[in-house]
Amino acid sequence: MDEKVLINGEPEVGSIYGVEELSSILKELEKYSTELNYKPYKTIKKFEDKFSGFVGTKYAVSVNSGMSALNTILQAFFGDRKGTVISNAINFSGTHIGILNKGHRLILCESDENINTDLLDLFHKVEEYKPEAVVLTNMNGLSHDEKYINQEIKRISPNTIFITDCCRSLGSKCNYIHCGVYSDASFFSFQRKKMISTLGEGGMIVTNDSSIYEKCKKIRSFGYFEGEGENFKLTSFQAAVGLVQLDKLNDLVNKRRQISLNRTDFLKKHLRGWVYPVNNEIDYNSFYLYTLLAPVTWASEQRDNLIALLLKKYGIGCVVANKVTYESSSWVRKNTQQRLTKSETISNRIICPIIHPILTNEQENYINESILKSIEEVENNEGRICNN
């Protein structure tokens, strides 16, 4: 088994590129080189329209990264006004850094064993703080129930804005609806590791609010020289590749889902006490990562030993996605005094073995068998017998 293929728990390139992407770049380059009145926004707008059509929102605004998308959304809703923002604790630290960088007060709520949000704790904190915004991240491919959450937030605190970070969940659905539809605004990433990529970086904002749509367009392009703005624009070459990648998305998601289904079926036959990722027609997981939780009887040291063993002995990479953000970012830790023991305990059980749509059946069988053997070895070393 070629370990170079399997050593990255979160592969450096998450999508599949081919001659179609190269052809799209060359076609755009030909227009760029030969048309004196070349208009890059035509290709960009085509990508935005196709993306909003795929997700199911009225509007989409492309930007150059997921972080830029979050910054743009916060600026569009709040301008220079600062407030309180609630977000789930187990998260990519960049989301919380973006909130803090805009000067907002960050309040963390507990995460649950699905690595998304503990809704009881969320609603309790919405009641307590009446925040300006709630920013929830769909972790690792599983969507939140945005419609229900937004309704509850508005019932408890009518002026609170609900924003969803969908950077890891493009293609996922809840109740047959793609993620991003029922939030006041949502954002996606096309960074190289994501479900689809636009030449390594890129992002998209979606919304059904025409006012926010217009504000986001202005902010990403120097404020149209009428007010505060940034230069967050996507290039036409990235948009051209994005159009091709979007055509591949359903196939890429289906491959990830089939690998995950087979993996879960295999491991469930041999292991007890492990928590497997949710995946069904209602909670339609796109599997950016395959997230396992070790048994509650395991300590974080055993989880770490398992990760080390899989890499050293079998050449299989795993990641912990993610820790609570104040453990992974000193900036977040400096700016929040909270300590959420439930989320910390859950994050100490997380292990995400490599998943990628390019994996062959042979490679996947090798991964599954190696996971099982490594768990048995870790448990036997601790004086326990693996249930199988």
Protein Blocks (a to p, Z undefined) as FASTA:
>chain_A
ZZklmmpmbafblbdcdfklmmmmmmmmmmmmmmmkbcfklmmmmmmmmmmmmnopabdc
ddfbfklmmmmmmmmmnomaccdddddfbdcfklmmmmmmnopacddddddfkopacfkl
mmmmmmmnopabdcdddehhiacdfklmmmmmmmmmmmbccdddfklmghiaeehiaehk
lpmbdcddfbfklmbdcehiacddddfbfklmmmmmmmmnoonopaccddfbccfklmmm
mmmmmmmmmmmmmmmmmmmmmmmmmmmmmpghiacddddfklccehlaacddddfkbcfk
lmmmmmmmmmmmnopacddddddfklmpmklmmmocbdcfklmmmmmmgccddddfkbcf
klmmmmmmmmmmmmmmmmmmnopacdZZ
